Amino acid sequence: MKIALDEQEIELLKSFYNPIKSSQAFKSSNLKKTTFYRKLNKFEELGLIIRDNGYIQLTERGKKLLEALETPIGSSKVDPIEDNDRFKILDTNDVKKLKETFIYVAYPTTTDVLKSIAEYLEIECENSNAKRLEAIIKNGRKIDLAIDNFENASKQVLVYLKELIDAGIVNKLYVGVNDEKKALRNGKLLEFLQKYEFVNKKGLKLEKSVNLFPITLLTIFGLTIGVMWRVLDNPYLIMYGLFVPLYFMRYLFVREVRQ
């Protein structure tokens, strides 16, 4: 069984090396009563502690776990893709394997990402993304984050992720890509992946491809107008013809801004 403990749980578990009264452990934990006993139930279910006559003590399994345990929040042991890369692009099936060791978000919306992090860290704050972000950064605890279907990431979620990374909150960020073509069409997404030098296990071409179709079409327009002007001998034809490529260029400009 894989065991995932956050930093708070590890510190609480350490206090049980020697037998201690439940009431004393509760007072020294600075946790809410419901949170404290919920964690005790979790430890007991995992076979990490025993409770006897009001006392709590680590089991042998609990001691061995603490000896081997590393402490980045959201990861109790080396992740299934065994390495130390901070940022990585994976196939969606590989990202799903991280559910037990990372904070896993199935779809990259700003609300889903921030709400998942806040719930994991047990942060209570106002129901707005800006307040959640502020509270998470103020909390200061590092996390390991896995986000699936990352080709659907919006500009807003990329901005919030940048804030979390730059604030030192994100220890690891592994993203899953399912639709490669959609990912490669998203200029902001590619810029984000390049900025943080994501290790590309998926094998995506992170350079945005150049579309030669508009250039070819404009060339055909120009040649056609030039031929018609010589054949029909109409000096106004080229003026009329200019409206077509200008309108087409306007369409391309608007599309680029939207992307």
Buried (B, 14 or more C-beta within 10 A) or exposed (E): EEBBBBBBBBEBBEBBEEEBEBEEBBEEBEBEEEEBEEBBEBBBEBBBBBBEEEBBBBBEEBBEBBEEBEEBBBBBBEBEBEEEBBBBBBEBEBBBBBBBBBBBBBEBBBBBBBBBBBEBBEBEBEEEBEBBBBBBBEBEBBBBBBBBBBBBBBEEBBEBBBBBBEEEBBBBBBBBBBEEEEBBBBEEBBEBBEEBEBBBBBEBEBEBEEEEEBEEBBEEBBEEBEEBBEEEEEEEBEEEBEEBBEEBEEEEEEEEEEE
